[in-house]
Amino acid sequence: MPYDLEKLRQSYPDIYGDSPLREVATDVFDRYRPSFEQRGIRSVDEWAEREGWTDTWNKDEQDIIRRKRQAEIDRIRKSNLETMNFVSRAAARGIDQLWAMGYGAAGILGSATGIEPIKKWGLEGYQRSIEEAAMYPGTEFGEGEGVMKAVKGGQWVVENWPRISP
């Protein structure tokens, strides 16, 4: 008896919400355990293996983690936009970008020399630093109307002059 776990999760949001597919399958398995056992299936993992769901579950769990992390970044970004002035945000963003550059260089060095742990460390550090830099939003060039457009343009120059001056 095939189950469409994604459809089941979507059909019962009050029960499953944003639960990983593994939890949905576990719930189904627990509810209908005797039926599964009659077919010789003794665990939810055995059921998943027979149905070929393991890769789907892993991808689903990674997507949920990614969405939750993005929601947290958006919350922090909004808070920083409301509580920090543009110069403070620019400085914090610049520091994180500088760290990203160092990690990226280490990752490239690890890749060029074939030293996998250094490559991995550099890439992970680069990704983390870029993610952290995104928490400090910059001024969008050309935002606003009339005089405010010029003020925002000036803020953009102040925020970005270290990057654009060379």
C-alpha positions as CSV (number, residue, x, y, z in Angstrom):
1,M,0.0,0.0,0.0
2,P,1.9,3.1,-1.2
3,Y,1.8,6.3,0.8
4,D,2.4,9.8,-0.5
5,L,3.9,11.2,2.7
6,E,4.2,14.8,1.3
7,K,0.5,14.8,0.3
8,L,-0.4,13.5,3.7
9,R,1.7,16.2,5.5
10,Q,0.0,18.9,3.4
11,S,-3.5,17.4,3.9
12,Y,-3.1,17.5,7.7
13,P,-1.2,20.7,8.6
14,D,-2.8,20.8,12.0
15,I,-1.3,17.4,12.8
16,Y,2.0,17.5,10.9
17,G,2.7,21.2,10.3
18,D,6.3,21.4,9.0
19,S,7.4,18.1,10.4
20,P,10.0,16.1,8.5
21,L,8.7,13.3,6.3
22,R,10.4,10.8,8.6
23,E,8.1,11.9,11.5
24,V,5.0,11.7,9.2
25,A,6.1,8.1,8.2
26,T,6.7,7.2,11.8
27,D,3.3,8.4,12.8
28,V,1.7,6.4,9.9
29,F,3.8,3.3,10.8
30,D,2.8,3.5,14.5
31,R,-0.9,3.9,13.7
32,Y,-0.9,0.9,11.3
33,R,1.8,-1.2,12.8
34,P,-0.2,-4.5,12.7
35,S,-0.8,-4.0,9.0
36,F,2.9,-3.5,8.4
37,E,3.9,-6.4,10.6
38,Q,1.6,-8.7,8.6
39,R,3.6,-7.7,5.5
40,G,6.9,-8.5,7.3
41,I,7.8,-4.8,7.9
42,R,9.1,-4.5,11.4
43,S,10.3,-0.9,11.5
44,V,9.8,2.5,9.9
45,D,13.4,2.4,8.6
46,E,12.7,-1.0,6.9
47,W,9.6,0.5,5.4
48,A,11.6,3.5,4.1
49,E,14.2,1.2,2.6
50,R,11.6,-0.8,0.8
51,E,9.9,2.3,-0.5
52,G,13.2,4.0,-1.4
53,W,12.5,7.1,0.8
54,T,15.8,7.5,2.5
55,D,17.2,10.1,0.0
56,T,13.9,11.9,0.0
57,W,13.9,12.1,3.8
58,N,17.4,13.4,4.0
59,K,16.7,16.1,1.4
60,D,13.4,17.0,3.2
61,E,15.2,17.4,6.5
62,Q,17.9,19.6,4.9
63,D,15.2,21.8,3.3
64,I,13.5,22.2,6.6
65,I,16.7,23.1,8.4
66,R,17.6,25.6,5.5
67,R,14.1,27.3,5.7
68,K,14.3,27.6,9.5
69,R,17.9,29.1,9.2
70,Q,16.7,31.5,6.5
71,A,13.8,32.6,8.7
72,E,16.2,33.2,11.6
73,I,18.6,35.2,9.3
74,D,15.6,37.3,8.1
75,R,14.5,38.0,11.7
76,I,18.0,39.1,12.7
77,R,18.4,41.2,9.5
78,K,15.2,43.0,10.2
79,S,16.2,43.7,13.8
80,N,19.6,45.0,12.7
81,L,18.0,47.2,10.1
82,E,15.8,48.7,12.8
83,T,18.3,49.0,15.7
84,M,21.7,49.7,14.0
85,N,22.7,52.8,12.0
86,F,24.0,52.3,8.5
87,V,27.6,52.8,9.4
88,S,27.5,50.2,12.1
89,R,25.8,47.7,9.8
90,A,28.4,48.5,7.1
91,A,31.3,47.9,9.5
92,A,29.8,44.6,10.8
93,R,29.1,43.4,7.3
94,G,32.6,44.4,6.2
95,I,34.3,42.5,9.0
96,D,32.2,39.3,8.2
97,Q,33.2,39.8,4.5
98,L,36.8,40.0,5.4
99,W,36.6,36.8,7.4
100,A,34.9,35.2,4.4
101,M,37.8,36.3,2.2
102,G,40.3,34.7,4.6
103,Y,38.3,31.4,4.8
104,G,37.8,31.4,1.0
105,A,41.6,31.8,0.5
106,A,42.2,28.9,2.9
107,G,39.6,26.8,1.0
108,I,41.3,27.5,-2.3
109,L,44.7,26.7,-0.8
110,G,43.3,23.4,0.5
111,S,41.8,22.6,-2.9
112,A,45.0,23.5,-4.8
113,T,47.2,21.3,-2.5
114,G,44.7,18.5,-2.2
115,I,44.4,18.9,1.6
116,E,40.7,18.0,2.0
117,P,40.2,19.1,5.7
118,I,41.6,22.6,4.9
119,K,39.4,22.9,1.8
120,K,36.3,21.8,3.8
121,W,37.2,24.2,6.7
122,G,37.7,27.1,4.4
123,L,34.5,26.5,2.4
124,E,32.4,26.1,5.6
125,G,33.9,29.2,7.1
126,Y,33.4,31.2,3.9
127,Q,29.7,30.1,3.8
128,R,29.1,30.9,7.4
129,S,30.8,34.3,7.2
130,I,28.8,35.3,4.0
131,E,25.6,34.2,5.8
132,E,26.6,36.3,8.8
133,A,27.4,39.3,6.6
134,A,23.9,39.1,5.1
135,M,22.5,39.8,8.6
136,Y,23.7,43.4,8.3
137,P,21.7,44.8,5.3
138,G,23.2,47.6,3.3
139,T,21.5,50.6,1.8
140,E,20.0,50.0,-1.5
141,F,21.3,52.5,-4.1
142,G,18.5,54.6,-5.5
143,E,15.9,54.0,-2.7
144,G,13.5,56.7,-1.8
145,E,12.1,59.8,-3.5
146,G,13.6,63.2,-4.2
147,V,16.0,64.3,-1.6
148,M,15.8,60.9,0.2
149,K,17.1,59.3,-3.0
150,A,20.2,61.5,-2.8
151,V,20.6,60.8,0.9
152,K,20.3,57.0,0.4
153,G,22.8,57.3,-2.5
154,G,25.2,59.1,-0.1
155,Q,24.7,56.4,2.5
156,W,25.5,53.8,-0.1
157,V,28.8,55.5,-1.0
158,V,29.8,55.7,2.7
159,E,29.0,52.1,3.2
160,N,30.8,50.9,0.1
161,W,33.7,53.3,-0.4
162,P,36.3,50.8,1.1
163,R,35.2,48.2,-1.5
164,I,34.9,50.5,-4.5
165,S,37.9,52.8,-3.9
166,P,40.7,50.6,-5.2
